[in-house]
Each structure stands twice: as structure tokens, then as C-alpha cells.
């Protein structure tokens, strides 16, 4: 058996990984806005990207490499997404890398961007900023702040995986994301670093297995961005590897990052797990759970701490899945409020359900009663703060 | 040729139609909450309903009639949707009608409800209220107020259609709807009355033709309700009829009602027409236009009067239609901000675009440049008021 133990610290604790973040002049408030991850030996790299048809320039740049390649450098900026910038957006990335003082050290350097769509990169600032990097720095903290946009807090995690053969590897992540996160990945960046000796094909497979129940199961507002990226970098330094342990450890890291993002949904105060049980098909379970996590009327009811189960039912009906109100059971945690056509919502039950909604996190369970397929989607409430943040995000 | 002229007044001006609204004790603030439409001769009736899988009891009750039937009475209440009430919800409607003092006068009486989902109808209040009706009343104004829920204002219209043969008929509507209105009809009720001598099959055909570009093209928050109904009642009293004129007049009425609803999106101050041009297929045009009108990030940008065209482009990309940023053109009215891969957003253009967004209504045009299919969807902005209204709608 293997064990996956959380440890204190940032990705800089992983052997061979260096990182830092600085203020390069993009954020007017002086906060960090440019960071990097550097490894002294080239890494296997695998990534999954947004399903938005307008992929941002950094994604096009990544995909211009051949299927399997190695890299030792990822440059990450916030405040400008380098999206909708056409061919020039990709040219800008190449110009940037060829202007760096330390360009001779770089193997297939990559870039990742987040921020406002539809502006060219401020190349001068980025080049000057990057040329001030210390490639031997170990500050995951500075990096985690550099990639933030509307995030209320930085998002990182770190684990040690001990294998049966006595060997061990580390795996950790730094991520940003709050708002625009939706069932199909949206403005979120997540960089996962490991010293496991994982082959490229296993990295790709593990990413695809784990994305459905983690990043694709969270929703803040149902929009998908042009830039979303989950990237795994593996330098193999630990010489340790076990496929099952790697898949499971990656799942733990991805799930933790996804939960941190949904809890940081712009202005959100509550995390709700929408568990759809016993749907006729897996597709139905996923559709209904995601519809619930995306519904504005459900989200505002959670904000108001109102056990308005009518909106829950209505959203399930509107999702067009096979359903029948004579079979449907709705509960808030273990408080049943609707049971197969019967409304169970006396004063006492209403008070109990309201109490559940006053908590910071809870489950809303919808038993469809037509099959045996289930799915859990995660969402948050939506309040005044969301409007405040998004009415003037550009400024 | 025929002409369609707006006239002052309510549906009570149409020959043979009677209506009123009263306070029956459902709304705590004493406002009207129960109304009726009565005709002294039975009407042809056709209706289209919500696509929500959990149809409310009044819809099930309507559909329990045979395909083509006549009615002379529609009872409408607000504050309680009679939805998710199972078989008892339909039984309650039958109990109600059989308890009315004037039940002998009624031919296939119908009911329509709007309000909170998941509560049984307060039968005693409704019966007492209905028994106080004066069936010879002519107060469209009282009725229009009785059916309101979160509406900021009543919604009515009235037209006279003059035909080539010198005959004429009237057509008018009373409607409610604000919030939860989405591309596939959602909590909106619309009752269209006419004295045209229109056959049932033409009514049904005209409703289906016109719904796509009217009620199905508007969006407030992307949710669909359990109760949405558009009902046409025709008593034939004018003895006038022309199929083309009727279809066109019905379109005018449905479009006007749809626009009044979107302008009354809970807390909305702006109406935006999202015109998607030159998409590869009709499906793509509809998909992209509706995605724009539903996007929270687009809606909050409109609220902030921010010409954030990056969010427009991102939403089109996220809608999964065929698109290419080298072909895409985005404009606010006639102000082009993105032109086939080129960002045209200098200070002057930004100021012009901002000016457009300060207006109460405007067009956002996205030319996909891949075909010749177009669609216009209508949406509104989303601000603090929406959250306020929906965080505690039940109370």
C-alpha cells in the first residue's frame, strides 16, 4: 500500500523545482504579477486546456510543440490573458523568450497568462521583469500571489507519497481561479509539480481520468474562459514511481485545488455539494448536478440561506433529464424536504433545513429514483460581491 | 394589405371578454393576487407550455383535456405556483372549480398559477375570492396587477387589425414575467385574447411559428420555470379573419410582451439585443446569441457599462459553435471593437463604445464570418437588485 500525506510548504520543496514571483508593473496596486517555475533538469509535461473555441495565445503556443516534449521553464503572468490577440499573440510569446538574458538555459519555455481578454502583452514590462528573476529562488509563496486575479487568497498544496518499496515522491500545486470557473474548466490555472518518475503517457492518462470529478465538477458562474490550463511537470528526480499511487495523488491535489477555487468563487461564502443519486443514466446525473451548481436561482437562495427546494426541483426539471416528481426525494444533508410527491416541509423541518444552510458547507441531495447513476457537482452561493467584482473587473 | 394599429386600453376592450383582479388574501401586502378572464361565448384555446420536466398542476390540468376544446373561463393566481404538488395539485384545481357558486356558467374552466413552488393551493382563500367575482367586470388593469409576482410593472398590449375586406378584429395580451425567464420559456404567463374568427389549428401554428423569435429569444437568468404558459383565447365575435394578418398580429403582441419582460428582468435597467450574424448554421447562431444573453459575465459587464468585448468573444468561444477569431467582428451598435483578429480599441473607440453602453438599449453585433445564418436574442443586465430580489423571494 502507498500513503499520501500532506506536508507544509510550497512546490519549491520539491527536489529540483525553483520558483518566484515579482511585480513587473502590470497590476496598478504594486502586487506580484509575474512568476516562473524553473527546473534544473527538463521535465515531462502534460496539460489539459479550456474547451473554449477561442484558445488564448499561450495555449496555441504550447500546442505548437509536438505531442510529447520536455520543458524546464514556465513563465506566468496575471492581469493580461493574451487572448483574442491572433497570430501576434503567439509571436509576442516567442519575442519575449528570445529577449531574455538567460535564454540559453531554457528548453522549450512555456507561458501561461490570465487576466483581461483582448489586449496585447506589455512586452517591455514582461521582459524587464523576467530578466530580474533569480532562477535559483525557492519562493512558492511569491509565485502563488503573482498568478492571482480576483482570487481572495493564494491556492497551493503539497503532499508526500510513500510507496510500498520504501521510495517516495512529492507532488504539489499552485493554482489561481475564482469566478468564470465552470463545469468545463474556466479561468483557472493550475500548475502541478512532482519529482515522481512518471512517464508522459501516464501523466496524460491520469489528468484525463481525474478532471471529470475535480475541475469539471465545479462551477462558479457557468462561463468558460479562453485560458484555462492544468499543467503537470515531472522531473523524475525522486526515481520513485507507482502508477496507482500517482493517479490517486494527482486526484487528491486536483480535488483540493478545485475545492479551494469553488470556495473562492467571487464573493462566495458557502460551498455546496450537489449530489444527484439514482439517475437513469450517468449523463443525466452529471447534467442535473451541474445544472444545480450553475443555477442563479439556486445560488441566490443559498446566499439567502433559504431552503427553497422548489427551485432545486425546478432546476432538475429544467435540465431535461428523465425525472418524475412521484419518485424524487430532496434533502439538505439528512433533512428530507420532498419525498416522492409529498411535500415534507412543516415548520420544524423548515427550521432544520434552514440550520443546514447557515453552515459554510453542506450537501444538497436529489434522489431521482429512476436508476443507479450518481454524480456530485460543487458550487457556491452568489451574492452582491459577485456583481461588484464583475461589474468593473477591467478597471 | 392589412394594418396592425396599437390602441389604448386593456383586453377588456375586446368584444365579449370580461376580466378583473382582486385581493384574495395570498399576498401579505394586500395587493391583487387572483384574477379571471371570462367570455360569454366559449373560445377556441391554444397554449404552449414550459419545457421544464416538472410541469405544474395547472399545466397537467390543461393537458388532461382533449387536443381541441373550448373554454370560457381562466382563473389566475399569483404567490403560489401549485407546482411539485403531485396528483393533489390537480385534484385541488377540480375541487376549486366545483366549489364555485357560478360553476354552472363555466365551460372547461382553466387555471394558471405563478409563485412559490412546493406549496399546496390555499383553497379556502381562492374559493372565497373567486365567489366574489363579478363576471361582467371589465378591468384589465386589475387583472394585470393580480398576476404580478416580482414584476416591477404590469404588462399589457392591445391592437386593432384592419383587413383588406374592411373587417377588423382586436388582439391584446396581459402578461407577467421578470426573472427566471430564459430561452425556453420560464416563469412567465401570457394570456392573449382576440375576437378574430381564427380556427384552432391556425392558433396552434401561429404560436409555434412566433415563439422562437419572441419568448424563446429572451433571457433573464437562464432558468426555466415549472409554470410558463402562453395561452391564446379566441371567441370569433368579430367574424373577421385572415391567416397572414393573424400570424403577424400575434407576432407583434408576443414580441411586445417578451420585450416588456426582458426590460423588467429582476433589477434590470438595460435591454441588449445580441445579434449573431453569418454563423455557419442556424443552430450555431441561436446557440451563440442565447449564450451571450445568458452569460453572467456579459450581464455584469453591461450593468457596469463596460465595453468588455473580451467577455463577448470568450462567451462565443465557450458556446462551442464553429468560429475563428481571424473572421470574427464585434461591434456595439456601429462601433467596431474587434475586426477579424485585430483589436480596434484605442481610447477614442473605447469612449464611443462606452457611450453606447450608457444607453437603455442597444445592439451587440457578432459577425461570425463563416456562413449566412443569423439570430437575435434579447437579454438584460444583472445587478445588485437581482441578488436582493432572489435571496429572499419566498418571504
Interface residues (C-beta under 8 A of the other chain):
Chain A: X51 X52 X53 X54 X55 X81 X83 X84 X85 X86 X87 X116 X117 X118 X119 X120 X179 X180 X184 X186 X221 X222 X223 X224 X225 X226 X294 X295 X296 X297 X300 X301 X303 X304 X306 X308 X309 X310 X311 X313 X314 X315 X316 X317 X318 X319 X320 X321 X322 X323 X325 X326 X338 X341 X342 X343 X345 X382 X383 X384 X386 X387 X388 X390 X391 X392 X393 X394 X395
Chain B: X51 X52 X53 X54 X55 X81 X83 X84 X85 X86 X87 X116 X117 X118 X119 X120 X179 X180 X182 X184 X186 X221 X222 X223 X224 X225 X226 X294 X295 X296 X297 X300 X301 X303 X304 X306 X308 X309 X310 X311 X313 X314 X315 X316 X317 X318 X319 X320 X321 X322 X323 X325 X326 X338 X341 X342 X343 X345 X382 X383 X384 X386 X387 X388 X390 X391 X392 X393 X394 X395
